[in-house]
Amino acid sequence: MRTFIRSLFGRLGYVKASEVVTISEDQAEQLRAAEAFVENWTNSGLASTLIEDYTCTLGCSEAETYADVFRAFGYYVLAEDIVHDHAEYDECGDAHHICGLDCIVDDEDPFELAA
């Protein structure tokens, strides 16, 4: 009977018992803490406030890591806002910088007409 139920759930797209990952109590505690952090910071608005206050001082990897935490819990829009707001302060050549008129390659003159 147990095999039949596993097979049935597997056909419906549910995880098979052999694919279930077992985690330690320490890992479960870490996941609960991460979930509480995300929920509290998101519900209080602090996550958004932190974006506005610190995006100009976060490095690319810091902004990505901060965004990844929220992305992992399904806050995709907030995660994209984190990276987008960070990108506004990136300099030309940085990972998230959006090149515009402020980007001038040293060896090219953007005002020189092609011959």
C-alpha positions, 0 to 999 in steps of 0.5 A, spaced: 500 500 500 505 504 501 508 503 495 502 504 491 501 511 495 508 513 493 507 511 486 500 515 486 503 521 489 509 521 484 505 521 478 501 527 481 508 531 481 509 530 488 516 529 491 517 521 491 519 519 498 526 517 496 527 524 494 526 527 500 532 531 504 533 530 511 536 536 515 538 536 522 535 540 527 540 545 527 539 546 519 531 546 521 533 552 526 537 556 521 531 555 516 526 557 521 530 563 523 531 565 516 524 565 515 522 569 521 527 574 519 524 575 512 517 575 514 519 580 519 523 585 515 518 584 509 512 586 514 515 591 517 517 595 511 524 595 514 527 591 508 524 596 503 527 602 507 534 598 508 534 598 500 533 606 500 538 607 505 544 602 503 543 601 496 549 606 495 553 602 500 552 595 498 557 592 493 554 587 488 555 581 491 552 584 498 546 586 494 545 579 490 546 576 497 541 580 500 536 579 494 537 572 494 534 571 501 528 574 499 528 571 493 528 564 496 522 566 500 518 568 494 519 575 495 521 576 487 519 583 486 522 585 493 529 582 490 529 585 484 527 592 487 534 591 491 538 589 485 535 595 481 536 600 486 543 598 487 544 598 480 543 606 480 549 607 484 554 602 480 559 605 476 560 603 469 563 596 469 560 594 475 556 588 474 549 591 475 550 598 472 546 600 466 550 604 461 547 610 459 550 617 457 554 617 463 558 611 460 564 613 456 569 608 454 576 612 454 578 610 448 572 613 444 569 619 443 562 619 443 561 626 439 566 624 434 563 623 427 564 617 423 568 618 417 
